Amino acid sequence: VQLVESGGGLVQAGGSLRLSCAASGFTFDDYIIGWFRQAPGKEREGVSCISSSGDRIYYLDSVKGRFTISRDNAKNTVYLQVNSLKPEDTAVYYCAAVHFPSWRAFGSRWSSTRTYDYWGQGTQVTVSS
């Protein structure tokens, strides 16, 4: 199983990036994919997640309206479009995968790191003011 993030970089406040999470080694379209981030000295927090079919999504309140998650199951890839970036968005961004039998049961757990089985190595996003 492998998850590989890419697309991070250094941008000015107000800028945009498109993060990608490429998956291999498992049946991608059976898995929920989440994006997390971890800033220096802080705990890893859930940013967004998307259901296996792509029709159900959660977002962290502070990124609603600025970040958009999507997936292409034909390419085994999940994307996170990050717009209107702020210095407080600076962090290492990780994607993670979990096979969960019920979206309804999953909902309350979507932002917990303990929910997910597989993790990527992360991509750095730095936003300058």
C-alpha positions as CSV (number, residue, x, y, z in Angstrom):
1,V,0.0,0.0,0.0
2,Q,1.3,3.4,-0.9
3,L,0.0,6.9,-0.8
4,V,2.1,9.7,-2.3
5,E,1.3,13.3,-1.9
6,S,2.6,16.1,-4.2
7,G,1.8,19.6,-5.1
8,G,3.0,21.5,-2.1
9,G,5.2,24.5,-2.2
10,L,5.8,28.1,-1.1
11,V,3.1,30.6,-2.0
12,Q,2.1,34.1,-0.9
13,A,-1.0,34.7,1.1
14,G,-4.1,34.6,-1.1
15,G,-2.4,32.1,-3.5
16,S,-3.5,28.6,-4.5
17,L,-2.1,25.2,-4.8
18,R,-3.5,21.8,-6.0
19,L,-2.4,18.9,-3.8
20,S,-2.5,15.4,-5.1
21,C,-2.6,12.0,-3.4
22,A,-1.7,9.1,-5.6
23,A,-2.6,5.7,-4.3
24,S,-1.5,2.2,-5.2
25,G,-1.6,-1.3,-3.7
26,F,-5.2,-1.5,-2.7
27,T,-8.7,-1.2,-4.2
28,F,-8.8,2.5,-4.3
29,D,-12.5,3.0,-5.0
30,D,-13.4,1.0,-1.8
31,Y,-11.6,3.5,0.4
32,I,-12.5,6.8,2.0
33,I,-9.6,9.3,1.7
34,G,-8.8,12.0,4.1
35,W,-6.5,15.0,4.1
36,F,-4.8,16.1,7.3
37,R,-2.2,18.7,8.1
38,Q,0.3,19.3,10.9
39,A,1.9,22.6,11.7
40,P,5.1,22.8,13.8
41,G,4.3,22.2,17.5
42,K,0.7,21.3,16.8
43,E,-1.3,18.1,16.6
44,R,-2.3,16.7,13.2
45,E,-5.8,17.8,12.3
46,G,-8.3,16.6,9.8
47,V,-8.9,19.1,6.9
48,S,-11.3,17.2,4.6
49,C,-12.4,13.7,3.6
50,I,-14.2,12.2,0.7
51,S,-16.3,9.0,0.4
52,S,-15.3,6.2,-1.8
53,S,-17.7,7.2,-4.6
54,G,-16.9,10.9,-4.1
55,D,-20.5,12.0,-3.3
56,R,-20.0,12.8,0.4
57,I,-17.5,15.2,1.8
58,Y,-16.5,16.7,5.1
59,Y,-14.5,19.9,5.7
60,L,-12.8,21.5,8.7
61,D,-14.8,24.7,9.4
62,S,-11.8,27.0,8.9
63,V,-11.2,25.8,5.3
64,K,-14.8,25.7,4.1
65,G,-15.2,27.8,1.0
66,R,-11.5,27.8,0.4
67,F,-10.5,24.2,0.0
68,T,-12.1,21.6,-2.4
69,I,-11.6,17.9,-2.2
70,S,-12.2,15.7,-5.2
71,R,-11.2,12.2,-6.5
72,D,-10.7,10.5,-9.8
73,N,-11.1,6.8,-9.2
74,A,-9.9,6.0,-12.7
75,K,-6.5,7.5,-11.8
76,N,-6.4,6.3,-8.2
77,T,-5.9,9.9,-7.1
78,V,-7.5,12.4,-4.7
79,Y,-7.0,16.1,-5.0
80,L,-7.2,19.0,-2.6
81,Q,-7.5,22.4,-4.2
82,V,-6.5,25.0,-1.7
83,N,-7.4,28.6,-2.5
84,S,-7.1,31.9,-0.6
85,L,-4.3,30.5,1.4
86,K,-3.4,32.1,4.7
87,P,-0.2,32.0,6.8
88,E,-2.0,29.8,9.3
89,D,-2.5,27.2,6.6
90,T,1.2,26.5,6.7
91,A,1.7,22.8,7.5
92,V,2.7,19.5,6.2
93,Y,-0.3,18.0,4.4
94,Y,-0.9,14.3,4.5
95,C,-3.4,12.0,2.9
96,A,-4.8,8.9,4.5
97,A,-7.0,6.0,3.6
98,V,-9.5,3.8,5.4
99,H,-12.0,1.2,4.4
100,F,-15.1,1.8,6.4
101,P,-18.4,-0.1,6.0
102,S,-20.8,2.7,6.8
103,W,-20.5,6.3,6.0
104,R,-23.1,7.1,8.6
105,A,-20.9,5.4,11.3
106,F,-17.8,7.0,9.9
107,G,-19.1,10.6,10.1
108,S,-18.2,11.3,13.7
109,R,-14.7,9.9,13.2
110,W,-13.7,11.5,10.0
111,S,-11.2,13.9,11.5
112,S,-9.5,11.5,13.9
113,T,-6.1,10.2,12.9
114,R,-6.9,6.9,14.6
115,T,-9.6,6.2,12.1
116,Y,-7.3,5.8,9.1
117,D,-5.2,2.7,8.2
118,Y,-2.7,4.0,5.7
119,W,-0.8,7.3,5.5
120,G,1.4,9.1,3.0
121,Q,4.7,10.9,3.8
122,G,3.3,14.4,3.4
123,T,3.9,17.5,1.3
124,Q,4.9,20.8,2.7
125,V,2.7,23.9,2.2
126,T,4.2,27.2,3.3
127,V,2.2,30.4,3.0
128,S,4.1,33.7,3.4
129,S,2.4,36.9,4.5
